[in-house]
Every structure is written in structure tokens, then in C-alpha cells.
Amino acid sequence: MAKLAEALAYENNEDKTFVGTIAFRNEQLTLPDGSTIALGIDRAHWVVVYQKEKGSQFKVFDYDGHTKQFRVDKRNGADEDMKEMKRLIRYFYSNARTEDLITILPSGSVQE
């Protein structure tokens, strides 16, 4: 049962080559704390969708590393929001098991 961090080359929220979405393969699967996270990545543009517990409202972090624009739930993000997003990504990478996840790649894409 490999953890996601063991399967990917990841550094400082800035994977410059991956394009795709990583999410749990079904709605019953969660992280150890009961939360769910999905990552949409287009090189340095990251969208993190976080739900603290089933039935709670989603929180959407949107960071464009090219323009350095950062939004949380469609409003400008603050430094604390960025720290939270990075913490959530680290938690997801450290605890998500690869067999519980699906990776959706854009049609015609080739990952290096």
C-alpha cells in the first residue's frame, strides 16, 4: 500500500510537468481524518478541492504559479490560506494510498 508521496516526484507544490486530476476513486474513501481532497494540476496551476467531512461545504483553493494569482472560494487568498493549502497537499500526499486514487489525464496527453 504505497502512499502517494512515494509514487510522485513532488516539491513545494510546484510539479512543472504533470497535467491531470488526482482524486479518490469513490465517495466512501477518505483520508485518515475523514476529509477528502482532489487535486487538479496543470503544471504550475493547482486547484485543490477540500471537504473537511462528508456533507460539509467544499473549499476551493486556486493557485496559478505562472501569474502568482491565488484565490480561495473565488476571493483573493491570504498568506494563511496559502499555508493551509500547502498543509492540505502535504497531508494528502503523505496519507493517500495510491490504490484508493484515480488519475484523470486530459485526452491526448503524454506524461513524462
Buried (B, 14 or more C-beta within 10 A) or exposed (E): EEBBBEEBEBEEBEBEEBBBBBBBEEEEBBBEEEBBBBBBBBEBBBBBBBBEEEEEEEBBBBBBBEEEEBBBEEEEBEEEBBEBBBEBBEBBBEBBBBEBBEBEEEEEEEEE
